[in-house]
Amino acid sequence: MSISVVPPSIGSVSETSEPVRYAAMMLRSLNCTRIVLLTNNPAKLDGLIKAGIEIAARVPLEAPINSHNRRYLTTKAVRSGHKFVTLKASASEKS
């Protein structure tokens, strides 16, 4: 079985949509249409659903929040909508 991959057009799509499209193509080539997705990124979840992959569950990837990664993870949450349970818990502890 062969897979035809078209290179992404520069500047025409978001940074997440092309890799997600390729992931969906690979999953379909393996006859895998239902998955448990390990991600904090809602764009990956939405992209795979739009590509016809059923998401049985989403498992968040969590790491301890500390002074070295708090700003980075907060930026990911604010700019990209990433879902971090520990970031929410950490913010509520400060209030």
MOPAC internal coordinates of N, CA, C and O (Angstrom, degrees):
PM7 1SCF
backbone

  N    0.0000 0     0.00 0     0.00 0    0    0    0
  C    1.4338 1     0.00 0     0.00 0    1    0    0
  C    1.5299 1   108.14 1     0.00 0    2    1    0
  O    1.2310 1   119.84 1   -46.81 1    3    2    1
  N    1.3254 1   117.91 1   133.19 1    3    2    1
  C    1.4603 1   120.13 1   178.85 1    5    3    2
  C    1.5189 1   110.16 1  -113.25 1    6    5    3
  O    1.2310 1   121.45 1   -28.23 1    7    6    5
  N    1.3253 1   114.83 1   151.77 1    7    6    5
  C    1.4581 1   121.56 1   178.68 1    9    7    6
  C    1.5195 1   107.07 1  -118.72 1   10    9    7
  O    1.2310 1   121.00 1   -50.66 1   11   10    9
  N    1.2996 1   115.70 1   129.34 1   11   10    9
  C    1.4509 1   120.70 1   176.69 1   13   11   10
  C    1.5229 1   108.31 1   -96.31 1   14   13   11
  O    1.2310 1   120.47 1   -57.12 1   15   14   13
  N    1.3214 1   116.71 1   122.88 1   15   14   13
  C    1.4591 1   121.42 1  -178.68 1   17   15   14
  C    1.5231 1   108.46 1  -114.51 1   18   17   15
  O    1.2310 1   121.04 1   -55.57 1   19   18   17
  N    1.3218 1   115.61 1   124.43 1   19   18   17
  C    1.4603 1   121.26 1   178.25 1   21   19   18
  C    1.5166 1   107.63 1   -96.53 1   22   21   19
  O    1.2310 1   119.06 1   -52.43 1   23   22   21
  N    1.3415 1   119.40 1   127.57 1   23   22   21
  C    1.4639 1   120.37 1   179.84 1   25   23   22
  C    1.5255 1   111.03 1   -62.78 1   26   25   23
  O    1.2310 1   120.32 1   -32.55 1   27   26   25
  N    1.3265 1   117.00 1   147.45 1   27   26   25
  C    1.4611 1   119.76 1  -178.72 1   29   27   26
  C    1.5203 1   111.66 1   -67.56 1   30   29   27
  O    1.2310 1   121.10 1   -31.46 1   31   30   29
  N    1.3230 1   115.50 1   148.54 1   31   30   29
  C    1.4596 1   120.95 1   173.43 1   33   31   30
  C    1.5123 1   107.98 1   -81.18 1   34   33   31
  O    1.2310 1   120.14 1   -50.39 1   35   34   33
  N    1.3027 1   117.33 1   129.61 1   35   34   33
  C    1.4593 1   120.96 1  -177.26 1   37   35   34
  C    1.5197 1   110.00 1   -68.71 1   38   37   35
  O    1.2310 1   121.25 1   -52.07 1   39   38   37
  N    1.3261 1   115.21 1   127.93 1   39   38   37
  C    1.4554 1   121.12 1   175.75 1   41   39   38
  C    1.5155 1   115.56 1    79.99 1   42   41   39
  O    1.2310 1   119.61 1   178.88 1   43   42   41
  N    1.3269 1   118.36 1    -1.12 1   43   42   41
  C    1.4630 1   118.85 1  -174.96 1   45   43   42
  C    1.5197 1   113.67 1   -94.98 1   46   45   43
  O    1.2310 1   119.93 1   165.46 1   47   46   45
  N    1.3145 1   117.74 1   -14.54 1   47   46   45
  C    1.4562 1   120.90 1  -177.06 1   49   47   46
  C    1.5153 1   109.82 1  -138.96 1   50   49   47
  O    1.2310 1   120.83 1   -15.76 1   51   50   49
  N    1.3173 1   116.02 1   164.24 1   51   50   49
  C    1.4606 1   119.30 1   177.65 1   53   51   50
  C    1.5156 1   110.08 1   -69.82 1   54   53   51
  O    1.2310 1   120.58 1   -17.23 1   55   54   53
  N    1.3299 1   116.50 1   162.77 1   55   54   53
  C    1.4609 1   120.37 1  -177.30 1   57   55   54
  C    1.5126 1   112.73 1   -65.51 1   58   57   55
  O    1.2310 1   119.38 1   158.95 1   59   58   57
  N    1.3143 1   118.79 1   -21.05 1   59   58   57
  C    1.4588 1   121.09 1  -178.38 1   61   59   58
  C    1.5258 1   112.44 1   -90.45 1   62   61   59
  O    1.2310 1   119.05 1   148.61 1   63   62   61
  N    1.3126 1   119.42 1   -31.39 1   63   62   61
  C    1.4616 1   120.64 1  -169.08 1   65   63   62
  C    1.5239 1   113.90 1   -65.35 1   66   65   63
  O    1.2310 1   119.19 1   140.30 1   67   66   65
  N    1.3212 1   119.15 1   -39.70 1   67   66   65
  C    1.4643 1   119.74 1  -179.34 1   69   67   66
  C    1.5234 1   112.23 1   -66.41 1   70   69   67
  O    1.2310 1   118.88 1   129.04 1   71   70   69
  N    1.3399 1   119.74 1   -50.96 1   71   70   69
  C    1.4706 1   118.45 1   177.98 1   73   71   70
  C    1.5316 1   112.76 1   -59.51 1   74   73   71
  O    1.2310 1   120.26 1   144.56 1   75   74   73
  N    1.3198 1   117.11 1   -35.44 1   75   74   73
  C    1.4696 1   120.12 1   179.18 1   77   75   74
  C    1.5211 1   109.93 1   -68.41 1   78   77   75
  O    1.2310 1   120.30 1   141.03 1   79   78   77
  N    1.3030 1   117.03 1   -38.97 1   79   78   77
  C    1.4709 1   120.64 1   177.74 1   81   79   78
  C    1.5292 1   109.84 1   -62.47 1   82   81   79
  O    1.2310 1   120.48 1   136.72 1   83   82   81
  N    1.3295 1   116.69 1   -43.28 1   83   82   81
  C    1.4646 1   119.98 1   178.29 1   85   83   82
  C    1.5315 1   110.96 1   -65.78 1   86   85   83
  O    1.2310 1   120.25 1   140.97 1   87   86   85
  N    1.3196 1   117.13 1   -39.03 1   87   86   85
  C    1.4712 1   120.51 1   177.29 1   89   87   86
  C    1.5240 1   110.19 1   -61.04 1   90   89   87
  O    1.2310 1   120.46 1   136.62 1   91   90   89
  N    1.3219 1   116.73 1   -43.38 1   91   90   89
  C    1.4679 1   120.39 1   178.82 1   93   91   90
  C    1.5250 1   110.81 1   -63.04 1   94   93   91
  O    1.2310 1   120.39 1   139.44 1   95   94   93
  N    1.3302 1   116.86 1   -40.56 1   95   94   93
  C    1.4688 1   119.98 1   177.77 1   97   95   94
  C    1.5299 1   110.90 1   -61.60 1   98   97   95
  O    1.2310 1   120.60 1   136.97 1   99   98   97
  N    1.3279 1   116.47 1   -43.03 1   99   98   97
  C    1.4682 1   120.06 1   179.92 1  101   99   98
  C    1.5189 1   110.91 1   -65.86 1  102  101   99
  O    1.2310 1   120.44 1   136.84 1  103  102  101
  N    1.3232 1   116.77 1   -43.16 1  103  102  101
  C    1.4649 1   119.96 1   179.21 1  105  103  102
  C    1.5254 1   110.85 1   -60.71 1  106  105  103
  O    1.2310 1   120.50 1   134.43 1  107  106  105
  N    1.3386 1   116.65 1   -45.57 1  107  106  105
  C    1.4690 1   119.61 1   178.76 1  109  107  106
  C    1.5252 1   111.35 1   -62.64 1  110  109  107
  O    1.2310 1   120.08 1   142.47 1  111  110  109
  N    1.3371 1   117.46 1   -37.53 1  111  110  109
  C    1.4710 1   119.66 1   179.78 1  113  111  110
  C    1.5250 1   111.20 1   -65.00 1  114  113  111
  O    1.2310 1   120.59 1   156.10 1  115  114  113
  N    1.3258 1   116.48 1   -23.90 1  115  114  113
  C    1.4680 1   121.73 1   176.84 1  117  115  114
  C    1.5321 1   111.97 1   -94.13 1  118  117  115
  O    1.2310 1   120.79 1  -169.62 1  119  118  117
  N    1.3359 1   116.10 1    10.38 1  119  118  117
  C    1.4700 1   122.42 1  -176.97 1  121  119  118
  C    1.5202 1   112.34 1    57.50 1  122  121  119
  O    1.2310 1   121.17 1  -145.20 1  123  122  121
  N    1.3061 1   115.37 1    34.80 1  123  122  121
  C    1.4641 1   121.87 1  -179.71 1  125  123  122
  C    1.5274 1   107.61 1  -109.61 1  126  125  123
  O    1.2310 1   120.50 1   -76.02 1  127  126  125
  N    1.3265 1   116.64 1   103.98 1  127  126  125
  C    1.4662 1   120.22 1  -176.20 1  129  127  126
  C    1.5287 1   112.67 1  -113.56 1  130  129  127
  O    1.2310 1   120.76 1   179.28 1  131  130  129
  N    1.3274 1   116.15 1    -0.72 1  131  130  129
  C    1.4704 1   121.17 1   179.86 1  133  131  130
  C    1.5255 1   107.38 1  -137.74 1  134  133  131
  O    1.2310 1   120.70 1   -55.99 1  135  134  133
  N    1.3691 1   116.27 1   124.01 1  135  134  133
  C    1.4603 1   119.82 1  -174.75 1  137  135  134
  C    1.5244 1   112.04 1  -137.21 1  138  137  135
  O    1.2310 1   121.43 1   -17.34 1  139  138  137
  N    1.3137 1   114.86 1   162.66 1  139  138  137
  C    1.4588 1   122.93 1   165.62 1  141  139  138
  C    1.5208 1   104.45 1  -101.52 1  142  141  139
  O    1.2310 1   120.59 1   -59.15 1  143  142  141
  N    1.3256 1   116.48 1   120.85 1  143  142  141
  C    1.4592 1   121.94 1  -173.25 1  145  143  142
  C    1.5163 1   111.23 1  -100.86 1  146  145  143
  O    1.2310 1   120.18 1   -55.44 1  147  146  145
  N    1.3184 1   117.26 1   124.56 1  147  146  145
  C    1.4603 1   122.92 1   176.53 1  149  147  146
  C    1.5179 1   107.80 1   -97.00 1  150  149  147
  O    1.2310 1   120.27 1   -79.69 1  151  150  149
  N    1.3267 1   117.09 1   100.31 1  151  150  149
  C    1.4656 1   120.91 1  -178.25 1  153  151  150
  C    1.5175 1   110.56 1  -164.47 1  154  153  151
  O    1.2310 1   121.30 1   -21.86 1  155  154  153
  N    1.3178 1   115.11 1   158.14 1  155  154  153
  C    1.4623 1   122.61 1   170.03 1  157  155  154
  C    1.5221 1   109.84 1  -108.19 1  158  157  155
  O    1.2310 1   120.37 1   176.92 1  159  158  157
  N    1.3190 1   116.90 1    -3.08 1  159  158  157
  C    1.4489 1   122.96 1  -171.71 1  161  159  158
  C    1.5319 1   111.37 1   -94.55 1  162  161  159
  O    1.2310 1   120.20 1   -70.08 1  163  162  161
  N    1.3460 1   117.23 1   109.92 1  163  162  161
  C    1.4568 1   119.52 1  -179.50 1  165  163  162
  C    1.5283 1   113.29 1   -65.94 1  166  165  163
  O    1.2310 1   119.60 1   155.87 1  167  166  165
  N    1.3292 1   118.37 1   -24.13 1  167  166  165
  C    1.4690 1   120.75 1   178.28 1  169  167  166
  C    1.5287 1   110.66 1   -66.24 1  170  169  167
  O    1.2310 1   120.10 1   143.93 1  171  170  169
  N    1.3248 1   117.42 1   -36.07 1  171  170  169
  C    1.4697 1   120.60 1   176.93 1  173  171  170
  C    1.5215 1   110.10 1   -66.64 1  174  173  171
  O    1.2310 1   120.58 1   136.57 1  175  174  173
  N    1.3091 1   116.50 1   -43.43 1  175  174  173
  C    1.4585 1   121.74 1   178.43 1  177  175  174
  C    1.5265 1   109.94 1   -59.39 1  178  177  175
  O    1.2310 1   120.53 1   127.83 1  179  178  177
  N    1.3370 1   116.60 1   -52.17 1  179  178  177
  C    1.4650 1   121.13 1  -179.29 1  181  179  178
  C    1.5227 1   112.06 1   -62.74 1  182  181  179
  O    1.2310 1   120.51 1   138.42 1  183  182  181
  N    1.3270 1   116.62 1   -41.58 1  183  182  181
  C    1.4597 1   120.41 1  -179.03 1  185  183  182
  C    1.5134 1   112.84 1   -62.90 1  186  185  183
  O    1.2310 1   120.67 1   137.57 1  187  186  185
  N    1.3240 1   116.33 1   -42.43 1  187  186  185
  C    1.4615 1   119.36 1   179.21 1  189  187  186
  C    1.5266 1   111.35 1   -68.26 1  190  189  187
  O    1.2310 1   120.54 1   141.56 1  191  190  189
  N    1.3245 1   116.58 1   -38.44 1  191  190  189
  C    1.4666 1   119.93 1   177.20 1  193  191  190
  C    1.5220 1   109.79 1   -62.42 1  194  193  191
  O    1.2310 1   120.50 1   133.50 1  195  194  193
  N    1.3391 1   116.65 1   -46.50 1  195  194  193
  C    1.4669 1   121.03 1   179.16 1  197  195  194
  C    1.5298 1   111.66 1   -62.30 1  198  197  195
  O    1.2310 1   120.53 1   151.33 1  199  198  197
  N    1.3270 1   116.60 1   -28.67 1  199  198  197
  C    1.4682 1   121.30 1   179.52 1  201  199  198
  C    1.5259 1   111.85 1   -83.93 1  202  201  199
  O    1.2310 1   120.34 1  -178.20 1  203  202  201
  N    1.3314 1   116.95 1     1.80 1  203  202  201
  C    1.4638 1   119.71 1   175.97 1  205  203  202
  C    1.5142 1   115.45 1    93.00 1  206  205  203
  O    1.2310 1   120.28 1  -168.66 1  207  206  205
  N    1.3261 1   117.06 1    11.34 1  207  206  205
  C    1.4656 1   120.25 1   177.38 1  209  207  206
  C    1.5264 1   107.71 1   -94.09 1  210  209  207
  O    1.2310 1   120.52 1   -53.72 1  211  210  209
  N    1.3122 1   116.61 1   126.28 1  211  210  209
  C    1.4642 1   121.08 1   178.74 1  213  211  210
  C    1.5280 1   109.10 1   -81.23 1  214  213  211
  O    1.2310 1   120.74 1   -49.64 1  215  214  213
  N    1.3213 1   116.19 1   130.36 1  215  214  213
  C    1.4609 1   121.29 1   178.81 1  217  215  214
  C    1.5264 1   107.38 1   -99.02 1  218  217  215
  O    1.2310 1   120.79 1   -72.54 1  219  218  217
  N    1.3307 1   116.09 1   107.46 1  219  218  217
  C    1.4661 1   120.88 1  -179.60 1  221  219  218
  C    1.5210 1   110.36 1   -71.01 1  222  221  219
  O    1.2310 1   120.63 1   145.43 1  223  222  221
  N    1.3360 1   116.40 1   -34.57 1  223  222  221
  C    1.4665 1   121.38 1   178.65 1  225  223  222
  C    1.5218 1   108.48 1  -163.63 1  226  225  223
  O    1.2310 1   121.33 1   -24.20 1  227  226  225
  N    1.3338 1   115.07 1   155.80 1  227  226  225
  C    1.4666 1   120.86 1   173.10 1  229  227  226
  C    1.5164 1   107.06 1  -115.97 1  230  229  227
  O    1.2310 1   120.91 1   -54.79 1  231  230  229
  N    1.3219 1   115.86 1   125.21 1  231  230  229
  C    1.4605 1   121.29 1   178.82 1  233  231  230
  C    1.5302 1   107.20 1  -107.71 1  234  233  231
  O    1.2310 1   120.09 1   -62.76 1  235  234  233
  N    1.3386 1   117.44 1   117.24 1  235  234  233
  C    1.4642 1   118.96 1  -179.88 1  237  235  234
  C    1.5183 1   111.79 1   -70.21 1  238  237  235
  O    1.2310 1   121.04 1   -32.66 1  239  238  237
  N    1.3197 1   115.62 1   147.34 1  239  238  237
  C    1.4625 1   122.08 1   175.49 1  241  239  238
  C    1.5205 1   106.74 1   -98.51 1  242  241  239
  O    1.2310 1   120.27 1   -65.48 1  243  242  241
  N    1.2984 1   117.08 1   114.52 1  243  242  241
  C    1.4633 1   121.52 1  -174.48 1  245  243  242
  C    1.5201 1   111.35 1  -118.36 1  246  245  243
  O    1.2310 1   121.87 1   -35.29 1  247  246  245
  N    1.3058 1   114.02 1   144.71 1  247  246  245
  C    1.4614 1   122.24 1   175.18 1  249  247  246
  C    1.5226 1   107.09 1  -139.38 1  250  249  247
  O    1.2310 1   119.97 1   -24.12 1  251  250  249
  N    1.3039 1   117.66 1   155.88 1  251  250  249
  C    1.4639 1   119.21 1   178.37 1  253  251  250
  C    1.5313 1   110.73 1   -61.01 1  254  253  251
  O    1.2310 1   121.12 1   -39.51 1  255  254  253
  N    1.3152 1   115.46 1   140.49 1  255  254  253
  C    1.4630 1   121.12 1   176.23 1  257  255  254
  C    1.5265 1   107.57 1   -88.24 1  258  257  255
  O    1.2310 1   121.04 1   -48.08 1  259  258  257
  N    1.3381 1   115.62 1   131.92 1  259  258  257
  C    1.4609 1   119.36 1   178.53 1  261  259  258
  C    1.5274 1   109.18 1  -142.09 1  262  261  259
  O    1.2310 1   120.52 1    -0.30 1  263  262  261
  N    1.3132 1   116.61 1   179.70 1  263  262  261
  C    1.4653 1   120.65 1  -176.72 1  265  263  262
  C    1.5245 1   112.19 1   -64.46 1  266  265  263
  O    1.2310 1   119.81 1   158.41 1  267  266  265
  N    1.3219 1   117.97 1   -21.59 1  267  266  265
  C    1.4580 1   121.53 1  -178.66 1  269  267  266
  C    1.5257 1   113.26 1   -82.77 1  270  269  267
  O    1.2310 1   119.60 1   150.49 1  271  270  269
  N    1.3282 1   118.36 1   -29.51 1  271  270  269
  C    1.4626 1   119.83 1  -175.80 1  273  271  270
  C    1.5270 1   114.61 1  -115.55 1  274  273  271
  O    1.2310 1   119.69 1   173.58 1  275  274  273
  N    1.3282 1   118.20 1    -6.42 1  275  274  273
  C    1.4719 1   120.79 1  -176.27 1  277  275  274
  C    1.5400 1   112.02 1   -56.32 1  278  277  275
  O    1.2310 1   120.10 1   131.97 1  279  278  277
  N    1.3183 1   117.42 1   -48.03 1  279  278  277
  C    1.4721 1   120.56 1  -177.41 1  281  279  278
  C    1.5368 1   110.57 1   -63.86 1  282  281  279
  O    1.2310 1   120.23 1   136.21 1  283  282  281
  N    1.3223 1   117.16 1   -43.79 1  283  282  281
  C    1.4602 1   121.40 1   179.43 1  285  283  282
  C    1.5349 1   111.08 1   -60.96 1  286  285  283
  O    1.2310 1   120.20 1   130.83 1  287  286  285
  N    1.3276 1   117.22 1   -49.17 1  287  286  285
  C    1.4654 1   120.82 1  -178.22 1  289  287  286
  C    1.5251 1   111.30 1   -66.91 1  290  289  287
  O    1.2310 1   120.32 1   143.64 1  291  290  289
  N    1.3267 1   116.99 1   -36.36 1  291  290  289
  C    1.4614 1   120.15 1   177.06 1  293  291  290
  C    1.5292 1   110.01 1   -63.89 1  294  293  291
  O    1.2310 1   120.48 1   138.02 1  295  294  293
  N    1.3242 1   116.69 1   -41.98 1  295  294  293
  C    1.4613 1   120.89 1   178.12 1  297  295  294
  C    1.5234 1   110.43 1   -62.39 1  298  297  295
  O    1.2310 1   119.61 1   136.71 1  299  298  297
  N    1.3291 1   118.35 1   -43.29 1  299  298  297
  C    1.4656 1   121.67 1   177.50 1  301  299  298
  C    1.5314 1   110.84 1   -59.42 1  302  301  299
  O    1.2310 1   120.73 1   138.75 1  303  302  301
  N    1.3332 1   116.20 1   -41.25 1  303  302  301
  C    1.4621 1   120.55 1  -179.54 1  305  303  302
  C    1.5285 1   111.09 1   -67.77 1  306  305  303
  O    1.2310 1   120.45 1   135.32 1  307  306  305
  N    1.3236 1   116.74 1   -44.68 1  307  306  305
  C    1.4644 1   120.93 1  -176.21 1  309  307  306
  C    1.5297 1   111.40 1   -72.26 1  310  309  307
  O    1.2310 1   119.74 1   131.23 1  311  310  309
  N    1.3125 1   118.10 1   -48.77 1  311  310  309
  C    1.4702 1   121.33 1  -174.93 1  313  311  310
  C    1.5197 1   114.26 1   -77.53 1  314  313  311
  O    1.2310 1   120.42 1   142.20 1  315  314  313
  N    1.3259 1   116.81 1   -37.80 1  315  314  313
  C    1.4657 1   119.93 1  -173.22 1  317  315  314
  C    1.5135 1   113.89 1  -113.88 1  318  317  315
  O    1.2310 1   120.25 1   177.32 1  319  318  317
  N    1.3269 1   117.12 1    -2.68 1  319  318  317
  C    1.4543 1   119.75 1   178.81 1  321  319  318
  C    1.5097 1   114.81 1    75.19 1  322  321  319
  O    1.2310 1   120.20 1  -162.31 1  323  322  321
  N    1.3299 1   117.22 1    17.69 1  323  322  321
  C    1.4634 1   120.17 1   179.20 1  325  323  322
  C    1.5241 1   109.87 1   -59.16 1  326  325  323
  O    1.2310 1   121.17 1   -35.62 1  327  326  325
  N    1.3199 1   115.37 1   144.38 1  327  326  325
  C    1.4692 1   122.36 1  -176.16 1  329  327  326
  C    1.5233 1   109.83 1  -103.64 1  330  329  327
  O    1.2310 1   120.68 1   -67.52 1  331  330  329
  N    1.3310 1   116.30 1   112.48 1  331  330  329
  C    1.4601 1   121.84 1   179.25 1  333  331  330
  C    1.5149 1   109.44 1  -122.95 1  334  333  331
  O    1.2310 1   120.03 1   -67.39 1  335  334  333
  N    1.3157 1   117.55 1   112.61 1  335  334  333
  C    1.4553 1   122.00 1   178.80 1  337  335  334
  C    1.5190 1   110.27 1   -65.35 1  338  337  335
  O    1.2310 1   120.22 1   135.40 1  339  338  337
  N    1.3333 1   117.19 1   -44.60 1  339  338  337
  C    1.4666 1   120.17 1  -177.07 1  341  339  338
  C    1.5197 1   111.99 1   -68.44 1  342  341  339
  O    1.2310 1   120.09 1   151.32 1  343  342  341
  N    1.3235 1   117.43 1   -28.68 1  343  342  341
  C    1.4679 1   120.32 1   177.98 1  345  343  342
  C    1.5208 1   110.09 1   -68.08 1  346  345  343
  O    1.2310 1   120.57 1   139.19 1  347  346  345
  N    1.3417 1   116.52 1   -40.81 1  347  346  345
  C    1.4646 1   120.49 1   176.44 1  349  347  346
  C    1.5147 1   110.78 1   -64.58 1  350  349  347
  O    1.2310 1   120.43 1   136.67 1  351  350  349
  N    1.3218 1   116.79 1   -43.33 1  351  350  349
  C    1.4653 1   120.89 1   180.00 1  353  351  350
  C    1.5222 1   110.02 1   -64.22 1  354  353  351
  O    1.2310 1   120.42 1   139.62 1  355  354  353
  N    1.3062 1   116.81 1   -40.38 1  355  354  353
  C    1.4638 1   121.88 1   179.88 1  357  355  354
  C    1.5173 1   110.48 1   -64.69 1  358  357  355
  O    1.2310 1   119.63 1   139.87 1  359  358  357
  N    1.3184 1   118.30 1   -40.13 1  359  358  357
  C    1.4626 1   122.09 1   179.50 1  361  359  358
  C    1.5231 1   110.91 1   -67.35 1  362  361  359
  O    1.2310 1   119.88 1   141.70 1  363  362  361
  N    1.3249 1   117.82 1   -38.30 1  363  362  361
  C    1.4610 1   120.69 1  -179.48 1  365  363  362
  C    1.5360 1   111.32 1   -71.67 1  366  365  363
  O    1.2310 1   120.16 1   152.58 1  367  366  365
  N    1.3143 1   117.29 1   -27.42 1  367  366  365
  C    1.4704 1   120.28 1   177.63 1  369  367  366
  C    1.5229 1   111.22 1   -68.91 1  370  369  367
  O    1.2310 1   120.30 1   149.94 1  371  370  369
  N    1.3425 1   117.03 1   -30.06 1  371  370  369
  C    1.4507 1   121.08 1  -178.37 1  373  371  370
  C    1.5350 1   112.01 1   -75.10 1  374  373  371
  O    1.2310 1   119.74 1   155.15 1  375  374  373
  N    1.3339 1   118.11 1   -24.85 1  375  374  373
  C    1.4567 1   120.43 1  -176.22 1  377  375  374
  C    1.5123 1   113.13 1   -84.60 1  378  377  375
  O    1.2310 1   120.10 1   180.00 1  379  378  377

